[in-house]
Amino acid sequence: MNLNPNLKDIPPNSPRRQILKTALTFVTGGSTTSLVSFLMPKSTKPAQAIVVQRPNEFELEGKGTQIKYSILNEVSQLDYRTQNIYQHFSGEQIQTLDTDIGTLLTVIISKPPNPDIGGNIVKLSFLLPIINLAIGKKETSFITEAILTTQKTSGFIRTPLFGQLQSYQTLALRGTARYH
């Protein structure tokens, strides 16, 4: 058995000859053959592009809370509803921050009635994960998290506050993402 074969010793139409020839070309740099083409089998099917679209409307709910967020004509709209509260936000009232874990959206739910005295500011923040919809598919379900942050403020009087100034309530949300 010859463990160190020469290409001339292998029949011309042999798959082994093609593999060895490709490997030698790759290793010696005799052509621009890439490692991917060396390792991947050749396909006779034409390449197909995979096209996706991003949803622009999101409906979420959990623990008596409903949130609807949409981006239409490049303007963000957000509706927040609980048993006791309904608020609508649009444009710059909605802070967005792209992060490694999704897009963080934040709105201010309530402020102290008199900023001079201080009080609590309540913010709603939630994560929108990256979602791709296949062309022709109009919606998909997803899960995410929301956080209600209550922050104590001293107001303009500047009475010093001590201890923990922010507290959090988390909320698991289930939703539907759509493309319109």
C-alpha positions in Angstrom: 0.0 0.0 0.0 1.4 3.3 -1.1 0.8 5.9 1.7 2.4 8.8 -0.1 0.6 8.7 -3.5 1.4 10.9 -6.4 -1.4 12.4 -8.4 -0.3 10.5 -11.5 -0.9 7.2 -9.6 -4.6 8.0 -9.1 -7.1 7.5 -12.0 -8.0 10.8 -13.7 -11.8 10.7 -13.0 -11.4 9.5 -9.4 -13.0 11.6 -6.7 -9.9 11.0 -4.6 -7.8 12.6 -7.2 -10.0 15.8 -7.3 -9.9 16.0 -3.5 -6.1 15.7 -3.4 -5.7 18.1 -6.2 -7.9 20.7 -4.5 -6.1 20.1 -1.2 -2.7 20.6 -2.8 -3.9 23.7 -4.6 -5.2 25.1 -1.4 -2.1 24.3 0.7 0.4 25.5 -1.9 -1.6 28.6 -2.9 -1.6 27.6 -6.5 -5.0 29.3 -7.0 -7.5 31.3 -5.1 -9.4 28.2 -3.8 -10.8 29.1 -0.4 -11.2 26.8 2.6 -14.9 27.1 2.2 -14.9 25.8 -1.3 -12.5 23.1 -0.3 -14.7 21.8 2.5 -18.2 22.4 1.0 -19.6 20.0 -1.6 -20.3 21.6 -5.0 -24.0 22.2 -5.6 -25.8 22.0 -8.9 -28.7 24.1 -7.6 -28.8 27.8 -8.4 -28.2 30.1 -5.4 -31.3 31.6 -3.8 -31.3 34.9 -1.9 -32.9 34.8 1.5 -34.9 38.0 2.0 -36.3 39.2 5.3 -38.3 42.2 6.5 -38.4 43.8 9.9 -41.7 44.2 11.7 -42.9 47.7 12.4 -45.8 47.0 14.8 -45.6 45.2 18.1 -48.4 44.3 20.5 -47.3 43.1 24.0 -49.1 42.0 27.1 -48.5 40.6 30.6 -49.8 40.9 34.1 -52.7 43.3 33.2 -50.4 45.5 31.1 -50.8 46.1 27.3 -48.3 47.9 25.2 -48.6 48.7 21.5 -45.6 50.1 19.7 -45.4 51.0 16.0 -43.2 52.9 13.6 -45.2 54.3 10.7 -43.8 56.9 8.3 -40.7 57.0 10.5 -42.7 58.2 13.5 -42.7 56.1 16.6 -46.0 55.6 18.5 -46.5 53.9 21.8 -49.7 53.1 23.8 -49.4 52.0 27.4 -52.4 50.6 29.1 -53.1 49.1 32.6 -56.3 48.7 34.6 -55.8 52.3 35.9 -53.7 54.0 33.2 -53.9 54.8 29.5 -51.1 56.9 28.0 -50.1 57.6 24.4 -46.5 58.6 23.5 -45.0 59.6 20.1 -41.8 60.8 18.5 -39.2 62.2 21.0 -41.3 61.1 24.0 -40.0 57.6 23.3 -36.3 57.1 24.0 -34.7 54.2 22.0 -31.3 52.7 22.5 -29.8 50.0 20.3 -27.9 47.5 22.5 -26.3 44.1 22.0 -29.4 42.5 23.6 -32.1 44.3 21.5 -33.6 47.8 21.3 -34.4 49.3 24.6 -37.4 51.6 24.6 -38.2 53.9 27.5 -41.1 56.3 28.3 -41.9 58.3 31.4 -45.1 57.1 32.9 -45.4 59.7 35.7 -43.5 62.6 37.2 -44.0 64.5 40.5 -46.8 67.1 40.3 -44.5 69.7 41.7 -40.8 69.3 40.6 -39.7 71.9 43.2 -40.6 69.5 46.0 -39.5 66.3 44.3 -41.2 62.9 44.4 -41.1 59.8 42.2 -40.5 59.5 38.5 -41.8 56.2 37.0 -40.3 55.0 33.7 -41.3 52.0 31.6 -38.5 50.3 29.7 -38.8 47.2 27.6 -36.6 45.3 25.1 -37.5 44.6 21.6 -35.4 41.7 20.3 -34.2 41.6 16.7 -37.0 39.9 14.7 -36.8 38.9 11.0 -39.9 38.0 9.1 -39.7 36.0 5.9 -41.1 37.8 2.8 -44.8 37.0 2.7 -45.0 36.2 6.4 -46.9 39.0 8.1 -46.4 38.3 11.8 -44.6 36.2 14.5 -44.9 35.8 18.3 -42.1 36.6 20.7 -41.4 37.1 24.4 -39.5 39.9 26.2 -39.1 41.7 29.4 -40.2 45.1 30.7 -39.0 47.1 33.8 -40.9 49.7 35.7 -38.3 51.9 37.4 -39.4 54.2 40.2 -36.8 56.9 41.0 -36.9 59.2 44.0 -36.0 62.8 43.3 -35.3 65.7 45.6 -36.6 68.4 43.3 -35.1 71.8 43.0 -35.0 72.4 46.8 -32.1 69.9 46.9 -33.0 68.1 50.0 -30.4 65.3 50.2 -31.7 61.8 49.6 -30.0 58.8 51.0 -30.1 55.0 50.3 -31.4 53.3 47.2 -33.0 55.9 44.9 -34.3 53.5 42.3 -36.5 50.4 42.6 -37.5 48.0 39.9 -40.5 45.9 39.0 -40.0 43.4 36.2 -42.7 42.2 33.9 -42.6 39.2 31.5 -44.3 40.1 28.2 -45.7 38.0 25.3 -46.2 39.7 22.0 -46.9 39.7 18.3 -44.6 41.4 15.9 -46.1 42.4 12.5 -45.1 44.0 9.3 -47.6 46.4 7.7 
